[in-house]
């Protein structure tokens, strides 16, 4: 299935590394006019350079916890490229730690980036979304509905993200805006996978736990996002789609390793 986003505008928050950069690259290859945003100016610059091989790209260095900064970036993108056809919110924080050792500050940091940050992106973008026709995609995680040891902060944060997705699908659907989440499973070559499965043995165990028998790729997740943003998914809204090879369906243990 070939996707064509020529003339469409796409903004990816967290889009300078890992899965989110892969999503941005896929939209760029499909012809979209693109912007990415994340905290590191160096990563933003590198991502813009990489994306510009396929499409003119804009980049914004910001923290999604700062609503004013998010809003300013979205307004600038709208002024330069027009309304937003596709909005991807994927900024996230994670580090494995037992709940008894997690500080309130650490818990708040993750929930502020993931949950509050997602709200900031949604709220700031709302008036600039193409209506009808916009597709909003939040990047979730299996921790949203599967409790995992050493992930209490992420479990709470991503559960909030999924409820934001479902609530906005209800509220914005009347205006023709679709809101969905994609939930990546064990994805090879990502920072999250390296943290949660830091040894070859842990990575091999993760692959064995996937019914399809392999770790996922960034492109596996990006293709789901392309589908969700396309007319093929024109009647899909308010759902969380696992891109995990059946991992969550067959999960019977409490950790990745």
N, C-alpha and C positions, 0 to 999 in steps of 0.2 A: 504494500500500500504506500503510495507516494503522497506526501503532504506538501501543499503549496501555500505558504503564508506571505507571498509577495504582496507588498503594500500594507501588510498588517503591522501594528505596533505591539511590541512585547517588552515588558519590564520584569526583570528577575532580581528579586532581593535575595542576597546571599549568593549571587550568581558568579562569584569569582574563583570558586574552588569546588572540587569534588563533584557530587551529584548535581548541584545547582549549576555549576559551570557546564557540565555535560548537557543539561537541559538547554541552557542558553546557546551552546554551540549547535544543537540540533535545530533550534528555531532559526539561527543564523543561516545554516545550510539550506533551510527551507524558504529563505528569502525575506524573513521578517526584518523590520526596522527595530533595532534592539537597544536596550539599556540594561546595565547591571549595576548593582549597588552592594557594598559591603564595607566593613570598618577600615580595612587596610588600603591606604592609597597605593602602595606598591602592587598589591594584588589586583586592585581595580585597573591600574595602568596595564599590567600584564594581560589581564582578561580582555580589555578593550583592544589591545594589539592583536591578540589571537583571534578574536571575533571579527576584526576588521578585514581579515582575509576573505570573509564571505559576505559581510555587510557592514555599512557604516554603523559604528556602535558608539554609544555614550556611556560614561561611567561616573558613578557618584560614590565618594568615600563618606560614609555616615554610619551611625549606630542606630539600629531600629528601635532602641529604647528612647531615642530622642524624637518625639513626634514632630517637632518643628523642622528638624533636618529631613525627615522622611517626606513631609509635606512639601518642603522647598524643592527637593529633587523631583518629585512627581509633577509639580507645576512647571519646572524647567523642561522636563521631558515632554509634557503636553504642549508647551509653547513651541518647542522645536520640531516635534513629530506629530502632534495631533492627539486625539483621544486615545485611550489605552484599550486595545482589543484583547490582549492577553496579559494577565497579571499573575506572576508566580511569586509566592512568599515562602522562602526556604531558609532564612537565617535561623541558626540554631546553636545551642551550646550543649556540651555533654562531657562528662568525665565519670568513670565508674568509681563509686565509693559507697561503703556501707552506710545505711541511714544513721546509725549511732555515731558515726564519725563526721557526718555532713553538717557543716555550720549553717545557721540561718542565712548568712550572706551567700553561701554557695547555692542553697536552694533558691533564694530569691534571684540570683544572677541568671540561672537557667530559665526559671519561669518568666522573668522579665524579658529575656531575649526571645524565647519561643512564643509564649502566650500573649504577653503585652505587646511584644514586637509585631506579632501577627495582627493584632487588633489595630495597632498604629498604621500598618501598611493598608489594611482594609479600609479603615476610616478615612485616611488621607486620600486614597485613590478613588473612593466612591463617586464623587462628583465628576471625575475625569474618565470614567469607564464608558466605553461605547454602549449606548442603550438604544434599542436592544442589540444583543450580539456579543457582549463581552464574555470572556471565559476567565474565571479566577481559579487558580490552583494553589492550594496550600500543601507544602511538603510535610507530611506527618511521619509517624514511626510506629512499629508494632507495639511499643511501650504504651501507646494510647489506650489499648484494651487488654494487653497481656502484662500482668505484673512480673517484673524482673528484679532479681536481687541486684543490689548496688545501683539501682536506677530509679529510686523513688522520686527524685526531682524531675527526671525526664518523663516518667509515667504521668505525673501530675501535669506537667507542662503540655505534653502532646495530647492528653485527653482534653485539655482546654482548647487546643487548636482544632481538634475534630468537632467539638461542639460549636466553635465559631463558624466552621465550615457549614454545618447543618443548619444553624440558625440563620446565617446570611442567605443560604439557598432558599429558605422560606421567605425572608424579608425582601430579597432582591429579585426573586423569580418573576414577580409581576412586571418588572421593568425589563425582562428579557436578559438578565444577567445570570449565568450559570456559575455555581460555586461548588467545587469538588476538592477532595484531597487525594494525593497519591502517597502510599506508605511503603517505602523501600524496605526490603528484607536485607539479608547479608549481601552487601555489594562489594565486590573485590576492588582493591586499589583505592579505597577511600579512607579518610582520616578516622571516621567512626569505626570502620572495620578493624583498623589497626589498634584502636584503643580497646575495643571489646573482644577482639581475638588477636592478641599481640604475638602469639607464637605460631609456628607452622602447624603444631599439633592442634591448637585451638581452631585455626582456620580450616584444617582438614575435618575436624569434628563438625564445624558449622556446615561445611559442604555436604557431609553425610546426612545431616539433619534436613536438608532440602529435598523434598520428594522428586524434583526434577534432576537431582544429583549433581548440582554445581552451584557455585556462588554466582550471583547476578553481576551484570555489568552496568556501568553508568548509562549506556545506550538502552538497556532494557527498561530503565526508569524513564528516560527521556522520551522513548517511543510512546509510553502510556500518556505522558503529558501532551505530546503532539496529537494523539487521538482525542484526549479530553478537550483540547482547544479547537478541534476541527469540527466541521459540520457533520462528520460521522457520529459525533456525540451530542448532537443538537438537542436530544431529549434526555440527557443525562445530567442530573444535578442533585446535590446533597448527598453524595456517596463518598466513601473512602475506599479506594481501590488498592489492594495490596499488590505490589510488584515484587514478589518474593519466591516465585517458583513453588508455591504451595507450602512454604515454611510455616506460616502461622496456622494453616489448617491442620498440619500434622504435628504441631509442637507439643511436646510432653515433658519438658524439663524447664528449669528455672534460670538458665543462663546461656550465653552464646558459647562459652568455652567448655 
